[in-house]
Amino acid sequence: MPASAAVVAQGNRLALLWSNIDLPGKISRTSGKVVRVAGQGLVRTVQHHDPKNRKGPIVLPEFAVVMLTRRKATLELHTE
């Protein structure tokens, strides 16, 4: 997702799953973040009580919905 599409920390944007995104509703929710772990590299984690995690739905601007819709369609074509 473009950085300007939602005010969410970079680690949270990197951890977004398709199940976190409601395209018809034009919202997303964070469910984790990507952190660097020594000896493992980047790892997606879920930390429910992290005060830095944004709570509640995040409204997606129209350009992000269009971009994500196109991206999802492209991914579905390549996985069939």
Biopython code that builds the backbone (N, CA, C, O; Angstrom):
import numpy as np
from Bio.PDB.StructureBuilder import StructureBuilder

atoms = [
    (1, "MET", "N", (0.849, -1.167, 0.000)),
    (1, "MET", "CA", (0.000, 0.000, 0.000)),
    (1, "MET", "C", (0.895, 1.230, 0.000)),
    (1, "MET", "O", (1.881, 1.266, 0.736)),
    (2, "PRO", "N", (0.581, 2.227, -0.798)),
    (2, "PRO", "CA", (1.391, 3.445, -0.795)),
    (2, "PRO", "C", (1.425, 4.067, 0.596)),
    (2, "PRO", "O", (0.433, 4.029, 1.324)),
    (3, "ALA", "N", (2.552, 4.629, 0.955)),
    (3, "ALA", "CA", (2.690, 5.222, 2.281)),
    (3, "ALA", "C", (1.655, 6.308, 2.535)),
    (3, "ALA", "O", (1.218, 6.486, 3.672)),
    (4, "SER", "N", (1.259, 7.028, 1.512)),
    (4, "SER", "CA", (0.302, 8.108, 1.691)),
    (4, "SER", "C", (-1.139, 7.622, 1.755)),
    (4, "SER", "O", (-2.046, 8.421, 1.988)),
    (5, "ALA", "N", (-1.369, 6.316, 1.551)),
    (5, "ALA", "CA", (-2.738, 5.798, 1.531)),
    (5, "ALA", "C", (-3.347, 5.702, 2.919)),
    (5, "ALA", "O", (-4.562, 5.843, 3.065)),
    (6, "ALA", "N", (-2.554, 5.472, 3.918)),
    (6, "ALA", "CA", (-3.077, 5.370, 5.282)),
    (6, "ALA", "C", (-1.973, 5.756, 6.256)),
    (6, "ALA", "O", (-0.797, 5.468, 6.034)),
    (7, "VAL", "N", (-2.372, 6.412, 7.335)),
    (7, "VAL", "CA", (-1.404, 6.832, 8.339)),
    (7, "VAL", "C", (-1.194, 5.660, 9.292)),
    (7, "VAL", "O", (-1.840, 5.547, 10.334)),
    (8, "VAL", "N", (-0.268, 4.798, 8.896)),
    (8, "VAL", "CA", (0.038, 3.586, 9.654)),
    (8, "VAL", "C", (1.549, 3.417, 9.621)),
    (8, "VAL", "O", (2.184, 3.699, 8.606)),
    (9, "ALA", "N", (2.118, 2.966, 10.706)),
    (9, "ALA", "CA", (3.562, 2.760, 10.761)),
    (9, "ALA", "C", (4.007, 1.769, 9.692)),
    (9, "ALA", "O", (3.260, 0.862, 9.326)),
    (10, "GLN", "N", (5.215, 1.945, 9.200)),
    (10, "GLN", "CA", (5.732, 1.108, 8.116)),
    (10, "GLN", "C", (5.678, -0.378, 8.460)),
    (10, "GLN", "O", (5.302, -1.190, 7.615)),
    (11, "GLY", "N", (6.042, -0.741, 9.667)),
    (11, "GLY", "CA", (6.013, -2.138, 10.070)),
    (11, "GLY", "C", (4.612, -2.730, 10.022)),
    (11, "GLY", "O", (4.442, -3.910, 9.716)),
    (12, "ASN", "N", (3.602, -1.906, 10.326)),
    (12, "ASN", "CA", (2.215, -2.361, 10.251)),
    (12, "ASN", "C", (1.757, -2.502, 8.799)),
    (12, "ASN", "O", (1.037, -3.443, 8.464)),
    (13, "ARG", "N", (2.169, -1.574, 7.940)),
    (13, "ARG", "CA", (1.797, -1.665, 6.515)),
    (13, "ARG", "C", (2.386, -2.922, 5.893)),
    (13, "ARG", "O", (1.721, -3.611, 5.121)),
    (14, "LEU", "N", (3.643, -3.218, 6.233)),
    (14, "LEU", "CA", (4.293, -4.400, 5.674)),
    (14, "LEU", "C", (3.622, -5.693, 6.124)),
    (14, "LEU", "O", (3.707, -6.705, 5.429)),
    (15, "ALA", "N", (2.963, -5.673, 7.265)),
    (15, "ALA", "CA", (2.352, -6.884, 7.821)),
    (15, "ALA", "C", (0.892, -7.069, 7.412)),
    (15, "ALA", "O", (0.256, -8.034, 7.836)),
    (16, "LEU", "N", (0.350, -6.165, 6.597)),
    (16, "LEU", "CA", (-1.049, -6.306, 6.194)),
    (16, "LEU", "C", (-1.285, -7.604, 5.436)),
    (16, "LEU", "O", (-0.467, -8.018, 4.615)),
    (17, "LEU", "N", (-2.398, -8.229, 5.719)),
    (17, "LEU", "CA", (-2.841, -9.428, 5.015)),
    (17, "LEU", "C", (-4.091, -9.060, 4.224)),
    (17, "LEU", "O", (-4.786, -8.103, 4.564)),
    (18, "TRP", "N", (-4.377, -9.824, 3.166)),
    (18, "TRP", "CA", (-5.600, -9.538, 2.406)),
    (18, "TRP", "C", (-6.824, -9.641, 3.307)),
    (18, "TRP", "O", (-7.817, -8.947, 3.087)),
    (19, "SER", "N", (-6.761, -10.494, 4.311)),
    (19, "SER", "CA", (-7.897, -10.632, 5.224)),
    (19, "SER", "C", (-8.089, -9.396, 6.103)),
    (19, "SER", "O", (-9.136, -9.248, 6.734)),
    (20, "ASN", "N", (-7.092, -8.505, 6.153)),
    (20, "ASN", "CA", (-7.208, -7.254, 6.906)),
    (20, "ASN", "C", (-7.881, -6.152, 6.103)),
    (20, "ASN", "O", (-8.211, -5.098, 6.648)),
    (21, "ILE", "N", (-8.085, -6.386, 4.816)),
    (21, "ILE", "CA", (-8.566, -5.331, 3.919)),
    (21, "ILE", "C", (-9.980, -5.634, 3.458)),
    (21, "ILE", "O", (-10.254, -6.711, 2.929)),
    (22, "ASP", "N", (-10.875, -4.677, 3.662)),
    (22, "ASP", "CA", (-12.260, -4.768, 3.201)),
    (22, "ASP", "C", (-12.404, -3.766, 2.062)),
    (22, "ASP", "O", (-12.682, -2.589, 2.291)),
    (23, "LEU", "N", (-12.212, -4.245, 0.822)),
    (23, "LEU", "CA", (-12.256, -3.337, -0.329)),
    (23, "LEU", "C", (-13.632, -2.710, -0.528)),
    (23, "LEU", "O", (-13.699, -1.497, -0.730)),
    (24, "PRO", "N", (-14.756, -3.474, -0.484)),
    (24, "PRO", "CA", (-16.064, -2.832, -0.637)),
    (24, "PRO", "C", (-16.342, -1.799, 0.463)),
    (24, "PRO", "O", (-16.962, -0.767, 0.207)),
    (25, "GLY", "N", (-15.883, -2.080, 1.678)),
    (25, "GLY", "CA", (-16.084, -1.150, 2.788)),
    (25, "GLY", "C", (-15.056, -0.035, 2.845)),
    (25, "GLY", "O", (-15.208, 0.914, 3.614)),
    (26, "LYS", "N", (-14.002, -0.147, 2.029)),
    (26, "LYS", "CA", (-12.930, 0.848, 1.935)),
    (26, "LYS", "C", (-12.228, 1.071, 3.268)),
    (26, "LYS", "O", (-11.904, 2.201, 3.635)),
    (27, "ILE", "N", (-11.993, -0.052, 4.004)),
    (27, "ILE", "CA", (-11.277, 0.053, 5.275)),
    (27, "ILE", "C", (-10.258, -1.084, 5.387)),
    (27, "ILE", "O", (-10.349, -2.100, 4.698)),
    (28, "SER", "N", (-9.302, -0.879, 6.265)),
    (28, "SER", "CA", (-8.370, -1.946, 6.620)),
    (28, "SER", "C", (-8.175, -1.908, 8.127)),
    (28, "SER", "O", (-8.486, -0.917, 8.788)),
    (29, "ARG", "N", (-7.661, -2.991, 8.646)),
    (29, "ARG", "CA", (-7.350, -3.092, 10.073)),
    (29, "ARG", "C", (-5.962, -3.705, 10.194)),
    (29, "ARG", "O", (-5.593, -4.581, 9.412)),
    (30, "THR", "N", (-5.208, -3.250, 11.158)),
    (30, "THR", "CA", (-3.895, -3.845, 11.381)),
    (30, "THR", "C", (-4.042, -5.045, 12.312)),
    (30, "THR", "O", (-4.854, -5.034, 13.237)),
    (31, "SER", "N", (-3.248, -6.073, 12.052)),
    (31, "SER", "CA", (-3.299, -7.261, 12.907)),
    (31, "SER", "C", (-1.907, -7.713, 13.314)),
    (31, "SER", "O", (-1.761, -8.740, 13.976)),
    (32, "GLY", "N", (-0.906, -6.978, 12.935)),
    (32, "GLY", "CA", (0.460, -7.358, 13.279)),
    (32, "GLY", "C", (1.435, -6.332, 12.749)),
    (32, "GLY", "O", (1.048, -5.274, 12.254)),
    (33, "LYS", "N", (2.708, -6.667, 12.864)),
    (33, "LYS", "CA", (3.737, -5.796, 12.308)),
    (33, "LYS", "C", (4.953, -6.624, 11.959)),
    (33, "LYS", "O", (5.111, -7.749, 12.432)),
    (34, "VAL", "N", (5.805, -6.062, 11.132)),
    (34, "VAL", "CA", (7.045, -6.717, 10.739)),
    (34, "VAL", "C", (8.174, -6.114, 11.570)),
    (34, "VAL", "O", (8.335, -4.895, 11.633)),
    (35, "VAL", "N", (8.944, -6.981, 12.199)),
    (35, "VAL", "CA", (10.084, -6.546, 13.012)),
    (35, "VAL", "C", (11.319, -7.327, 12.585)),
    (35, "VAL", "O", (11.215, -8.423, 12.036)),
    (36, "ARG", "N", (12.483, -6.752, 12.843)),
    (36, "ARG", "CA", (13.749, -7.428, 12.546)),
    (36, "ARG", "C", (14.160, -8.226, 13.780)),
    (36, "ARG", "O", (14.251, -7.693, 14.886)),
    (37, "VAL", "N", (14.405, -9.521, 13.562)),
    (37, "VAL", "CA", (14.826, -10.415, 14.639)),
    (37, "VAL", "C", (16.242, -10.890, 14.318)),
    (37, "VAL", "O", (16.503, -11.411, 13.234)),
    (38, "ALA", "N", (17.142, -10.703, 15.268)),
    (38, "ALA", "CA", (18.540, -11.109, 15.073)),
    (38, "ALA", "C", (18.612, -12.588, 14.703)),
    (38, "ALA", "O", (18.031, -13.441, 15.375)),
    (39, "GLY", "N", (19.325, -12.871, 13.637)),
    (39, "GLY", "CA", (19.512, -14.240, 13.192)),
    (39, "GLY", "C", (18.390, -14.793, 12.327)),
    (39, "GLY", "O", (18.525, -15.877, 11.758)),
    (40, "GLN", "N", (17.272, -14.054, 12.218)),
    (40, "GLN", "CA", (16.137, -14.508, 11.417)),
    (40, "GLN", "C", (15.771, -13.536, 10.300)),
    (40, "GLN", "O", (15.194, -13.941, 9.290)),
    (41, "GLY", "N", (16.095, -12.284, 10.471)),
    (41, "GLY", "CA", (15.702, -11.272, 9.490)),
    (41, "GLY", "C", (14.358, -10.657, 9.849)),
    (41, "GLY", "O", (14.047, -10.476, 11.027)),
    (42, "LEU", "N", (13.557, -10.334, 8.830)),
    (42, "LEU", "CA", (12.254, -9.715, 9.064)),
    (42, "LEU", "C", (11.218, -10.791, 9.363)),
    (42, "LEU", "O", (11.135, -11.802, 8.665)),
    (43, "VAL", "N", (10.432, -10.559, 10.408)),
    (43, "VAL", "CA", (9.446, -11.531, 10.863)),
    (43, "VAL", "C", (8.132, -10.800, 11.147)),
    (43, "VAL", "O", (8.120, -9.739, 11.770)),
    (44, "ARG", "N", (7.020, -11.391, 10.676)),
    (44, "ARG", "CA", (5.702, -10.832, 10.983)),
    (44, "ARG", "C", (5.282, -11.323, 12.360)),
    (44, "ARG", "O", (5.309, -12.522, 12.636)),
    (45, "THR", "N", (4.895, -10.388, 13.221)),
    (45, "THR", "CA", (4.467, -10.739, 14.572)),
    (45, "THR", "C", (3.084, -10.160, 14.834)),
    (45, "THR", "O", (2.662, -9.204, 14.184)),
    (46, "VAL", "N", (2.395, -10.747, 15.788)),
    (46, "VAL", "CA", (1.108, -10.223, 16.245)),
    (46, "VAL", "C", (1.269, -9.885, 17.718)),
    (46, "VAL", "O", (1.528, -10.757, 18.548)),
    (47, "GLN", "N", (1.109, -8.603, 18.026)),
    (47, "GLN", "CA", (1.230, -8.142, 19.406)),
    (47, "GLN", "C", (-0.036, -7.356, 19.726)),
    (47, "GLN", "O", (-0.173, -6.194, 19.344)),
    (48, "HIS", "N", (-0.950, -7.998, 20.423)),
    (48, "HIS", "CA", (-2.267, -7.406, 20.659)),
    (48, "HIS", "C", (-2.229, -6.183, 21.568)),
    (48, "HIS", "O", (-3.090, -5.311, 21.450)),
    (49, "HIS", "N", (-1.265, -6.097, 22.461)),
    (49, "HIS", "CA", (-1.260, -5.006, 23.440)),
    (49, "HIS", "C", (-0.128, -4.016, 23.211)),
    (49, "HIS", "O", (0.329, -3.364, 24.150)),
    (50, "ASP", "N", (0.329, -3.900, 21.962)),
    (50, "ASP", "CA", (1.390, -2.958, 21.634)),
    (50, "ASP", "C", (0.777, -1.554, 21.547)),
    (50, "ASP", "O", (-0.095, -1.321, 20.709)),
    (51, "PRO", "N", (1.214, -0.619, 22.394)),
    (51, "PRO", "CA", (0.628, 0.721, 22.375)),
    (51, "PRO", "C", (0.879, 1.491, 21.078)),
    (51, "PRO", "O", (0.201, 2.481, 20.802)),
    (52, "LYS", "N", (1.858, 1.036, 20.276)),
    (52, "LYS", "CA", (2.147, 1.709, 19.016)),
    (52, "LYS", "C", (1.222, 1.260, 17.893)),
    (52, "LYS", "O", (1.137, 1.928, 16.863)),
    (53, "ASN", "N", (0.523, 0.132, 18.074)),
    (53, "ASN", "CA", (-0.386, -0.359, 17.042)),
    (53, "ASN", "C", (-1.647, 0.486, 17.003)),
    (53, "ASN", "O", (-2.237, 0.800, 18.036)),
    (54, "ARG", "N", (-2.040, 0.841, 15.814)),
    (54, "ARG", "CA", (-3.252, 1.615, 15.637)),
    (54, "ARG", "C", (-4.460, 0.707, 15.874)),
    (54, "ARG", "O", (-4.489, -0.435, 15.415)),
    (55, "LYS", "N", (-5.431, 1.213, 16.578)),
    (55, "LYS", "CA", (-6.636, 0.447, 16.884)),
    (55, "LYS", "C", (-7.778, 0.912, 15.981)),
    (55, "LYS", "O", (-7.813, 2.069, 15.562)),
    (56, "GLY", "N", (-8.687, 0.028, 15.692)),
    (56, "GLY", "CA", (-9.870, 0.383, 14.929)),
    (56, "GLY", "C", (-9.628, 0.379, 13.432)),
    (56, "GLY", "O", (-8.502, 0.190, 12.972)),
    (57, "PRO", "N", (-10.705, 0.591, 12.672)),
    (57, "PRO", "CA", (-10.593, 0.568, 11.212)),
    (57, "PRO", "C", (-9.863, 1.798, 10.679)),
    (57, "PRO", "O", (-9.901, 2.876, 11.272)),
    (58, "ILE", "N", (-9.203, 1.601, 9.550)),
    (58, "ILE", "CA", (-8.490, 2.684, 8.870)),
    (58, "ILE", "C", (-9.187, 2.890, 7.534)),
    (58, "ILE", "O", (-9.248, 1.976, 6.711)),
    (59, "VAL", "N", (-9.707, 4.081, 7.321)),
    (59, "VAL", "CA", (-10.409, 4.387, 6.077)),
    (59, "VAL", "C", (-9.392, 4.516, 4.952)),
    (59, "VAL", "O", (-8.405, 5.243, 5.070)),
    (60, "LEU", "N", (-9.647, 3.798, 3.855)),
    (60, "LEU", "CA", (-8.754, 3.842, 2.702)),
    (60, "LEU", "C", (-9.249, 4.866, 1.695)),
    (60, "LEU", "O", (-10.438, 4.886, 1.376)),
    (61, "PRO", "N", (-8.363, 5.718, 1.185)),
    (61, "PRO", "CA", (-8.759, 6.657, 0.136)),
    (61, "PRO", "C", (-9.047, 5.903, -1.161)),
    (61, "PRO", "O", (-8.581, 4.780, -1.353)),
    (62, "GLU", "N", (-9.803, 6.520, -2.028)),
    (62, "GLU", "CA", (-10.244, 5.876, -3.268)),
    (62, "GLU", "C", (-9.071, 5.358, -4.103)),
    (62, "GLU", "O", (-9.150, 4.259, -4.651)),
    (63, "PHE", "N", (-7.981, 6.134, -4.209)),
    (63, "PHE", "CA", (-6.859, 5.668, -5.041)),
    (63, "PHE", "C", (-6.250, 4.390, -4.474)),
    (63, "PHE", "O", (-5.766, 3.554, -5.236)),
    (64, "ALA", "N", (-6.263, 4.222, -3.155)),
    (64, "ALA", "CA", (-5.727, 2.995, -2.554)),
    (64, "ALA", "C", (-6.652, 1.814, -2.838)),
    (64, "ALA", "O", (-6.184, 0.706, -3.097)),
    (65, "VAL", "N", (-7.959, 2.047, -2.792)),
    (65, "VAL", "CA", (-8.924, 0.989, -3.093)),
    (65, "VAL", "C", (-8.754, 0.532, -4.541)),
    (65, "VAL", "O", (-8.763, -0.668, -4.817)),
    (66, "VAL", "N", (-8.602, 1.474, -5.458)),
    (66, "VAL", "CA", (-8.408, 1.140, -6.879)),
    (66, "VAL", "C", (-7.119, 0.343, -7.058)),
    (66, "VAL", "O", (-7.117, -0.687, -7.733)),
    (67, "MET", "N", (-6.032, 0.809, -6.464)),
    (67, "MET", "CA", (-4.740, 0.134, -6.591)),
    (67, "MET", "C", (-4.798, -1.273, -6.004)),
    (67, "MET", "O", (-4.314, -2.220, -6.625)),
    (68, "LEU", "N", (-5.382, -1.421, -4.818)),
    (68, "LEU", "CA", (-5.457, -2.729, -4.175)),
    (68, "LEU", "C", (-6.373, -3.684, -4.938)),
    (68, "LEU", "O", (-6.098, -4.881, -5.010)),
    (69, "THR", "N", (-7.453, -3.166, -5.503)),
    (69, "THR", "CA", (-8.361, -3.991, -6.302)),
    (69, "THR", "C", (-7.630, -4.541, -7.522)),
    (69, "THR", "O", (-7.751, -5.723, -7.844)),
    (70, "ARG", "N", (-6.875, -3.685, -8.193)),
    (70, "ARG", "CA", (-6.102, -4.132, -9.360)),
    (70, "ARG", "C", (-5.037, -5.147, -8.962)),
    (70, "ARG", "O", (-4.835, -6.150, -9.647)),
    (71, "ARG", "N", (-4.364, -4.880, -7.857)),
    (71, "ARG", "CA", (-3.300, -5.779, -7.404)),
    (71, "ARG", "C", (-3.868, -7.154, -7.044)),
    (71, "ARG", "O", (-3.285, -8.182, -7.388)),
    (72, "LYS", "N", (-4.995, -7.165, -6.357)),
    (72, "LYS", "CA", (-5.615, -8.434, -5.968)),
    (72, "LYS", "C", (-6.038, -9.224, -7.202)),
    (72, "LYS", "O", (-5.853, -10.440, -7.250)),
    (73, "ALA", "N", (-6.609, -8.542, -8.208)),
    (73, "ALA", "CA", (-7.020, -9.209, -9.438)),
    (73, "ALA", "C", (-5.813, -9.798, -10.153)),
    (73, "ALA", "O", (-5.887, -10.913, -10.670)),
    (74, "THR", "N", (-4.706, -9.070, -10.191)),
    (74, "THR", "CA", (-3.481, -9.574, -10.836)),
    (74, "THR", "C", (-2.947, -10.802, -10.103)),
    (74, "THR", "O", (-2.542, -11.777, -10.735)),
    (75, "LEU", "N", (-2.945, -10.756, -8.795)),
    (75, "LEU", "CA", (-2.470, -11.894, -8.002)),
    (75, "LEU", "C", (-3.355, -13.124, -8.223)),
    (75, "LEU", "O", (-2.850, -14.242, -8.322)),
    (76, "GLU", "N", (-4.651, -12.922, -8.298)),
    (76, "GLU", "CA", (-5.573, -14.041, -8.512)),
    (76, "GLU", "C", (-5.381, -14.665, -9.885)),
    (76, "GLU", "O", (-5.525, -15.878, -10.036)),
    (77, "LEU", "N", (-5.057, -13.851, -10.897)),
    (77, "LEU", "CA", (-4.788, -14.389, -12.228)),
    (77, "LEU", "C", (-3.562, -15.292, -12.234)),
    (77, "LEU", "O", (-3.536, -16.310, -12.925)),
    (78, "HIS", "N", (-2.553, -14.917, -11.468)),
    (78, "HIS", "CA", (-1.295, -15.661, -11.463)),
    (78, "HIS", "C", (-1.317, -16.874, -10.539)),
    (78, "HIS", "O", (-0.389, -17.681, -10.571)),
    (79, "THR", "N", (-2.342, -17.020, -9.726)),
    (79, "THR", "CA", (-2.408, -18.166, -8.808)),
    (79, "THR", "C", (-3.397, -19.225, -9.294)),
    (79, "THR", "O", (-3.561, -20.258, -8.645)),
    (80, "GLU", "N", (-4.050, -18.984, -10.412)),
    (80, "GLU", "CA", (-5.014, -19.959, -10.932)),
    (80, "GLU", "C", (-4.333, -20.990, -11.798)),
    (80, "GLU", "O", (-4.991, -21.890, -12.321)),
]
sb = StructureBuilder()
sb.init_structure("model")
sb.init_model(0)
sb.init_chain("A")
sb.init_seg("    ")
for serial, (resi, resn, name, xyz) in enumerate(atoms, 1):
    if name == "N":
        sb.init_residue(resn, " ", resi, " ")
    sb.init_atom(name, np.array(xyz, "f"), 0.0, 1.0, " ", f" {name:<3s}", serial, name[0])
structure = sb.get_structure()
